[in-house]
Amino acid sequence: MCRNQESNTRVVSRGGGRAARCSPGGRAPRRTLLEKVLDDFSKQVDRIDWPVGSPAMIHYTALDGYLSTYQSPREADPMSKVQYELDETKIILHNTMESLLERGEKIDDLVSKSEVLGIHSKAFYKTARKQNLCCAVM
C-alpha cells in the first residue's frame, strides 16, 4: 500500500496487474475497502481481461455497491459504528438521568406540600375541636 500525504491518495497493488487507487475527499477509507474491491474484482472478472480490459469490456457492477456502502463511515468502519451507537446511548442515558433528577425534585416538592397539608389539617382539627367543646349537642 502506498499513501500520498499531499492528496490523501491510497493505492493498493496486487500481483497480476491488479491495483486500486482511492482519492477520497475527506478521511481516507481503510485499506480493507481497496482490498475487498480487488479481491471481489479478481473473483468476478477473468484474469485474461485484466491487462487489456476497458470499462466497456469489463462489467464489474459490485463497485457501485461498495461505493454506496462506504459513503457512510458508520457502515464502512465497525469502530465508527460502535462509536456512533455509544454516543447515542450516552445521550439517551444523559436524558434519562435528567428525567430522574426532575422526577426526584417533583417528589420532594410533593413530600414538602403533603407535610404542610398535614400540619394544616392538624391545626384545623384542633381548632374544630375547640369550637365543638363550647357547644353541647343535646
C-alpha positions in Angstrom: 0.0 0.0 0.0 1.2 3.5 -0.9 -0.2 6.7 0.6 0.4 10.2 -0.8 0.3 12.6 2.1 -0.4 15.7 0.0 -3.5 14.4 -1.9 -4.5 11.8 0.7 -4.5 9.1 -2.1 -4.2 5.5 -1.2 -3.1 2.8 -3.7 -3.2 -1.0 -3.1 -1.3 -3.1 -5.7 -1.6 -6.9 -6.1 0.3 -9.2 -8.4 -1.0 -9.9 -11.9 -1.6 -6.3 -12.9 -4.3 -5.5 -10.3 -4.2 -2.2 -8.5 -6.7 0.1 -6.8 -6.4 3.8 -6.2 -8.7 5.8 -4.0 -8.7 9.6 -3.7 -11.4 10.5 -1.1 -12.5 14.0 -0.4 -12.3 13.7 3.4 -11.0 10.9 5.5 -9.4 8.1 3.5 -11.1 4.7 3.8 -9.2 2.0 5.4 -7.1 -0.3 3.3 -9.7 -3.1 3.7 -12.0 -1.3 1.2 -9.5 -1.4 -1.5 -8.5 -5.0 -0.7 -12.2 -6.0 -0.8 -12.7 -4.4 -4.1 -9.6 -6.1 -5.6 -10.5 -9.5 -4.2 -14.0 -9.2 -5.5 -12.8 -8.0 -8.8 -10.4 -11.0 -9.1 -13.3 -13.4 -8.5 -15.8 -11.7 -10.9 -13.5 -10.8 -13.8 -11.4 -13.3 -15.8 -7.7 -12.8 -15.4 -7.3 -12.7 -19.2 -9.2 -9.4 -19.3 -7.2 -7.6 -16.7 -4.3 -6.2 -18.7 -6.2 -5.3 -21.9 -9.7 -4.7 -20.5 -11.6 -1.5 -20.7 -14.6 -0.3 -18.8 -16.7 -1.1 -21.8 -15.5 -4.7 -21.9 -15.3 -5.4 -18.2 -18.7 -5.4 -16.4 -17.8 -5.1 -12.7 -21.1 -4.0 -11.0 -20.1 -4.6 -7.4 -18.1 -1.3 -7.3 -21.2 0.8 -7.1 -22.4 -1.2 -4.1 -19.1 -0.8 -2.3 -19.0 2.9 -3.0 -22.6 3.5 -1.8 -21.9 1.4 1.4 -18.6 3.2 2.1 -20.2 6.7 1.7 -21.3 6.4 5.4 -18.4 6.0 7.8 -20.6 4.1 10.2 -21.3 1.4 7.7 -17.7 1.2 6.4 -15.9 1.1 9.7 -17.1 -1.1 12.5 -15.4 1.1 15.1 -17.2 4.2 13.8 -20.5 2.4 14.0 -19.8 1.3 17.6 -18.7 4.9 18.5 -21.9 6.3 17.0 -24.0 3.8 18.9 -22.1 4.6 22.1 -22.7 8.4 21.5 -26.4 7.7 21.0 -26.5 5.6 24.2 -24.8 8.3 26.2 -27.3 10.9 25.0 -30.2 8.6 26.0 -28.6 7.9 29.3 -28.0 11.6 30.0 -31.6 12.4 29.1 -32.8 9.6 31.4 -30.7 10.8 34.3 -32.1 14.4 33.8 -35.6 13.0 33.8 -34.9 11.1 37.0 -33.5 14.2 38.7 -36.5 16.2 37.7 -38.8 13.4 39.0 -36.9 13.4 42.3 -37.3 17.2 42.6 -41.1 16.8 41.9 -41.3 14.1 44.5 -39.5 16.3 47.1 -42.0 19.1 46.3 -44.9 16.7 46.8 -43.5 15.5 50.1 -43.0 19.0 51.4 -46.5 20.0 50.3 -48.0 16.9 52.0 -46.2 17.8 55.2 -47.6 21.3 55.1 -51.0 19.9 54.4 -50.6 17.5 57.3 -49.7 20.4 59.6 -52.7 22.5 58.4 -55.0 19.5 58.9 -53.9 19.1 62.5 -54.4 22.8 63.1 -57.9 22.6 61.6 -58.7 19.5 63.7 -57.6 21.3 66.9 -59.5 24.5 66.0 -62.6 22.5 65.2 -62.3 20.5 68.4 -62.1 23.7 70.5 -65.1 25.1 68.7 -67.1 22.0 69.3 -66.3 21.9 73.0 -68.2 25.1 73.7 -71.3 23.8 72.1 -73.0 20.8 73.6 -75.1 18.6 71.4 -78.3 17.5 73.0 
